[in-house]
Amino acid sequence: MLKIGLTGSIAVGKSYVCDVLRELGAHVLDADRSARDVVAKGTRGLAMIVNEFGSGILTNDGELDRPRMASIVFGDESKRLLLNSIVHPRVIEAQDEWIRRLESEDPDGIAIIDAALMIESGGYRRFDKLIVVWCESGVQLDRLKNRNGFDDAEAIRRINSQMPQEEKKAFADYLIDTSQGFEETRRRTIEVFDELRVFMSRGNG
């Protein structure tokens, strides 16, 4: 099985790229879903977060208040790193289990894990190839403002809390530029998928 990492900064269009890859037949795991699962109500991950940040980060139902948590860590680098140190190891464990299960079910398949912080955490090293999704900075800013209702200052703060796109691109085996919209993004995504299949066929040959 070919193991592919997919990453990119906030509001660059990773979700659409993943949708296209699923249509093409790849197995795609959204790391955000894994991150939610490992801090769900009743998990050890959530208990550790409460121990570090207090019960104020819980909703009335005892779930993690994700917007509240985000507002805390986006403004404080040390708190963001602390949260990541709790969540990331559990996310990687869940991802590895998903890959192991897929390998037994579809050994000739392509498994893709989408994670925004894959490079920062070092998790990208576990994969055969890395796809970086990106777009022009002005496009990213507009998308984030429109999607989340942020003003300029808040959107820029969220963007600046992550590794710059140019740095991420330097790690890529494949780049997918989403700046020109859906049609061009789909064309490039199909192109990358075809290249991955060629790479896999050579590896198995």
C-alpha positions as MATLAB code, in Angstrom:
seq = 'MLKIGLTGSIAVGKSYVCDVLRELGAHVLDADRSARDVVAKGTRGLAMIVNEFGSGILTNDGELDRPRMASIVFGDESKRLLLNSIVHPRVIEAQDEWIRRLESEDPDGIAIIDAALMIESGGYRRFDKLIVVWCESGVQLDRLKNRNGFDDAEAIRRINSQMPQEEKKAFADYLIDTSQGFEETRRRTIEVFDELRVFMSRGNG';
ca = [
       0.000    0.000    0.000;
       1.189    3.483   -0.891;
       1.055    5.836    2.119;
       0.637    9.503    1.270;
       0.586   12.549    3.520;
      -1.456   15.578    2.469;
      -1.143   18.938    4.160;
      -1.583   22.649    3.695;
      -2.404   25.747    5.661;
      -5.808   26.917    6.821;
      -8.395   27.738    4.128;
      -6.353   26.596    1.132;
      -8.832   23.995   -0.154;
      -7.589   20.710    1.302;
     -11.117   19.392    1.794;
     -11.989   19.774   -1.889;
      -8.747   18.083   -2.954;
      -9.531   15.197   -0.594;
     -13.032   14.877   -2.034;
     -11.576   14.552   -5.540;
      -9.027   11.975   -4.376;
     -11.815    9.906   -2.818;
     -13.737   10.041   -6.090;
     -10.631    8.748   -7.862;
     -10.460    5.737   -5.557;
      -7.985    6.727   -2.870;
      -8.631    5.982    0.795;
      -8.590    9.357    2.572;
      -8.553   10.003    6.319;
      -9.238   13.500    7.590;
      -6.946   14.100   10.555;
      -9.416   16.627   11.954;
     -11.820   13.726   12.422;
      -9.122   11.733   14.187;
      -8.361   14.754   16.370;
     -12.025   14.967   17.355;
     -12.207   11.255   18.097;
      -9.171   11.193   20.398;
     -10.554   14.017   22.559;
     -14.195   12.896   22.548;
     -16.155   12.735   25.780;
     -14.851    9.973   28.028;
     -11.433    9.662   26.380;
      -8.074    9.839   28.098;
      -7.133   12.648   25.720;
      -9.970   14.875   26.914;
      -9.187   14.103   30.550;
      -5.595   15.234   30.005;
      -6.746   18.467   28.355;
      -9.072   19.245   31.258;
      -6.247   18.531   33.686;
      -4.046   21.097   31.924;
      -6.588   23.751   30.899;
      -9.413   23.373   33.398;
     -13.065   22.415   33.073;
     -13.871   25.759   31.468;
     -12.961   24.285   28.085;
     -15.911   21.868   28.297;
     -19.424   22.404   26.990;
     -22.435   21.814   29.212;
     -22.612   18.304   27.739;
     -19.049   17.504   28.789;
     -17.605   17.697   25.280;
     -14.562   19.741   24.311;
     -15.607   23.312   23.491;
     -13.518   23.552   20.328;
     -14.075   27.274   19.598;
     -13.182   28.101   23.214;
     -10.092   25.899   23.024;
      -9.051   27.484   19.745;
      -9.372   30.997   21.153;
      -7.043   30.039   24.014;
      -4.285   28.364   22.016;
      -4.232   30.675   19.002;
      -3.248   33.519   21.288;
      -0.588   31.667   23.260;
       2.225   29.674   21.658;
       3.082   27.729   24.815;
      -0.526   26.652   25.306;
      -0.810   25.656   21.658;
       2.290   23.489   21.964;
       0.941   21.955   25.166;
      -2.354   21.051   23.491;
      -0.504   19.589   20.504;
       1.664   17.469   22.806;
      -1.519   15.852   24.135;
      -3.429   15.475   20.887;
      -0.775   14.670   18.252;
       0.547   11.368   19.655;
      -3.004   10.057   19.929;
      -3.894   11.208   16.430;
      -0.819    9.494   14.979;
      -1.692    6.296   16.822;
      -5.228    6.387   15.392;
      -3.888    7.081   11.894;
      -1.432    4.198   12.073;
      -4.193    1.839   13.152;
      -6.328    3.003   10.200;
      -3.429    2.328    7.809;
      -2.800   -1.129    9.269;
      -6.442   -2.025    8.770;
      -6.420   -0.754    5.187;
      -3.243   -2.637    4.332;
      -4.966   -5.910    5.127;
      -8.132   -4.951    3.240;
      -6.587   -3.296    0.148;
      -2.829   -3.937   -0.039;
      -2.615   -2.390   -3.519;
      -4.498    0.769   -2.567;
      -3.434    4.352   -1.939;
      -3.956    5.645    1.593;
      -3.935    9.410    2.090;
      -3.939   11.149    5.453;
      -4.883   14.830    5.499;
      -3.384   16.768    8.417;
      -2.790   20.497    8.698;
       0.202   20.186   11.063;
       1.864   17.171    9.483;
       5.124   18.986    8.746;
       5.289   20.866   12.046;
       4.776   17.667   14.042;
       7.227   15.655   11.937;
       4.466   13.190   11.091;
       5.089   13.571    7.349;
       8.198   11.396    7.638;
       6.000    8.297    8.020;
       4.738    8.559    4.442;
       6.069    7.529    1.046;
       5.202   10.883   -0.528;
       3.897   14.269    0.621;
       1.297   16.422   -1.158;
       1.138   20.093   -0.179;
      -2.033   21.992   -1.075;
      -1.577   25.754   -1.293;
      -2.987   28.932   -2.787;
      -1.995   32.553   -3.200;
      -1.978   34.462    0.095;
      -4.696   36.905   -0.959;
      -6.961   34.046   -1.978;
      -6.314   32.293    1.333;
      -7.174   35.430    3.308;
     -10.432   35.982    1.404;
     -11.467   32.341    1.788;
     -10.841   32.339    5.524;
     -12.759   35.578    6.056;
     -15.708   34.346    3.995;
     -15.752   30.861    5.538;
     -15.396   31.823    9.190;
     -16.675   35.367    9.266;
     -13.367   36.731   10.537;
     -12.255   40.298   10.050;
      -8.862   40.990    8.480;
      -6.996   41.092   11.787;
      -8.357   37.800   13.083;
      -7.903   36.010    9.764;
      -4.301   37.188    9.530;
      -3.669   36.116   13.122;
      -4.932   32.598   12.360;
      -2.839   32.361    9.208;
       0.296   33.653   10.927;
      -0.048   31.083   13.710;
       0.884   28.383   11.184;
       4.046   27.613    9.255;
       4.247   29.907    6.191;
       3.015   28.316    2.985;
       6.355   28.821    1.234;
       8.090   26.772    3.934;
       5.541   23.978    3.622;
       5.931   23.876   -0.150;
       9.631   23.124    0.255;
       8.748   19.741    1.808;
       6.417   18.680   -1.002;
       6.827   15.847   -3.463;
       3.686   17.122   -5.209;
       2.116   20.593   -5.130;
      -1.547   21.342   -5.769;
      -2.332   25.042   -6.309;
      -6.012   25.808   -5.667;
      -5.805   29.540   -6.434;
      -7.657   29.282   -9.768;
     -10.767   27.573   -8.432;
     -12.428   24.167   -8.592;
     -11.887   23.195  -12.212;
      -8.138   23.810  -12.261;
      -7.757   22.254   -8.818;
      -9.560   19.109   -9.975;
      -7.363   18.891  -13.078;
      -4.176   19.130  -11.039;
      -5.443   16.690   -8.398;
      -6.201   14.093  -11.080;
      -2.728   14.666  -12.505;
      -1.110   14.066   -9.108;
      -3.208   10.948   -8.508;
      -2.135    9.537  -11.873;
       1.493   10.214  -10.959;
       1.023    8.395   -7.661;
      -0.372    5.356   -9.459;
       2.614    5.346  -11.804;
       4.984    5.623   -8.837;
       3.204    2.740   -7.110;
       3.261    0.540  -10.206;
       6.998    1.093  -10.568;
       7.510    0.251   -6.937;
       5.585   -2.984   -7.321;
       7.225   -3.871  -10.610;
];
